[in-house]
């Protein structure tokens, strides 16, 4: 498997976009990665916008970027909650400063904007946060998946196959 010996941290909070959480988690595991789902509370079950649950096995207050190969941030309404936690912003900055792969889709760009790591990057997202990314310094493009250095972005659920191919390829290059 192409991601054996890789660990990926996936943020979660209430009202994540169900497909944007589960499809990437399953694809990463299918490729051989260990995925830790990180919420405010380890052991807590979070519910997606359409009612699909997922349990956090770690708290984002108790992990460090150096323990992981990459970071994944799902969309939905969860990113608006996640970006309010200082530990989420610090972790996101730590992944960025280490040039570790960061994948974000749909509304998840809000977390990167709040972490102030968008400046000078080309990104995509749902059109609803296009202006937010532009104001954060990104160049916004309307493409299904965009890779700029160590950041991979996607627009919405129909783009998940292309987005995940790009994210997995980027992770596979990390050693």
Steps between C-alpha positions, in 0.01 A plus 500: 500500500629844413445662841631230733686662792303823457276657762248768408316727740140582403320779683133461591224700663122498482333538160792387286402415143441125526657399168791740546586330829437134430618469139850640576534306828410174325720571194799584723450182703454302180837635381664377822506814715403517864244778541444666835170688519556801726220688670487716808437186707649154437231233510221740408271422207446788257210512256517610139257736327302203370511298823797270441710469817875466550689459825810702582773270629725790608461860611667767290621644831716190561679442168796656318567548129832316525304178576333511157576493128212730409183682600150471358221754559147411381239749395145559612432733790768340721780727371318806630512342846852355468659833412398636840731261688852630551640146506350432154659816361835420664499145363409625153787751511738229625411270208546795265836607643625141466373491137294190580204429271179679595180400323187713523172497311189715471468730805816360664703787356360706788739317735800583281385861463467538878843338543633767262674255264323578170712795385670425170330164442264402220193328640147396423195456722128520487419831328335609827840566663681622188517856634624380841796322339575797275492735800737257677748544213427194285451497127165325455431275200193297405651152457411162650836460673794736537846414626729788596815378669378306808137618498227313312155654469169385355162660432223261608395132529490420124870599487605253773653238262735753334569673833588176676721377215699823530515489882608134510767562235636793701502298824672207325792729410554581871746279684 
